[in-house]
Amino acid sequence: MRTLRIAAGVEAASLVVLLGNLLTTHTPAVSSLAGPLHGTAYLVVIATTWPLPAAAPSGTRWLAVIPGVGGLLALRRIRDRTLGRT
């Protein structure tokens, strides 16, 4: 869970950096740093969500596939399931 929490945060933050760079200065160095970071975090979110037992029902695994915010959505769904919320 800790890895998923970190990767979801990095995925969301790197997306904000990429979009902010695109809307402002469009500096190639920022894109070349944040792009691979975002892609790696996205893959880590998927790879860590898929084997979790709490992710099996309720489509949580498919939430993780949504780029940018999928990790945060999957974390929320897993937290709700482990706390007994529906």
C-alpha positions in Angstrom: 0.0 0.0 0.0 2.8 2.4 0.8 4.3 2.0 -2.7 0.9 2.6 -4.3 0.4 5.7 -2.2 3.7 7.2 -3.2 3.3 6.2 -6.9 -0.2 7.7 -7.0 1.1 11.0 -5.5 4.0 11.2 -7.9 1.7 10.3 -10.9 -0.7 13.1 -10.0 2.0 15.7 -9.2 4.0 14.9 -12.4 0.9 15.4 -14.5 0.3 18.8 -12.9 4.0 19.7 -13.7 3.6 18.5 -17.3 0.4 20.4 -17.9 1.7 23.5 -16.2 4.8 23.4 -18.4 2.6 22.9 -21.5 0.5 25.9 -20.6 3.3 28.2 -19.7 6.9 28.1 -20.9 6.9 24.6 -22.6 10.5 24.0 -21.5 11.9 20.8 -23.1 14.0 20.0 -20.0 11.0 19.9 -17.8 9.1 17.7 -20.2 12.1 15.3 -20.6 12.3 15.0 -16.8 8.7 14.9 -15.8 7.5 12.8 -18.8 9.4 9.6 -18.0 8.7 10.1 -14.2 5.0 10.3 -14.9 5.1 7.2 -17.1 7.0 5.2 -14.6 4.7 6.2 -11.8 1.7 5.3 -13.9 3.1 1.8 -14.5 4.0 1.4 -10.8 0.4 2.3 -9.9 -1.0 -0.4 -12.2 1.6 -3.0 -11.2 1.0 -2.5 -7.5 -2.8 -2.3 -7.7 -3.3 -5.4 -9.8 -2.2 -8.0 -7.2 -4.0 -6.5 -4.2 -6.8 -8.7 -2.9 -8.9 -5.6 -2.0 -8.7 -4.5 -5.6 -10.3 -7.6 -7.1 -13.9 -6.8 -6.6 -15.5 -3.5 -7.4 -13.4 -2.7 -10.5 -10.6 -1.1 -8.6 -8.0 -2.5 -10.9 -9.6 -0.8 -13.8 -9.6 2.5 -12.0 -5.8 2.3 -11.7 -5.5 2.3 -15.5 -7.0 5.9 -15.8 -4.0 8.1 -16.5 -3.2 10.9 -14.0 -5.7 10.3 -11.3 -6.2 6.5 -11.5 -3.9 5.8 -8.6 -5.7 8.2 -6.3 -9.1 6.8 -7.3 -7.8 3.2 -6.7 -6.4 4.2 -3.3 -9.7 5.7 -2.3 -11.7 2.6 -3.4 -9.3 0.3 -1.5 -9.5 2.4 1.6 -13.3 2.4 1.5 -13.4 -1.3 1.0 -11.0 -2.0 3.9 -13.0 0.3 6.2 -16.2 -1.4 5.3 -17.7 1.4 3.3 -19.5 0.7 0.0 
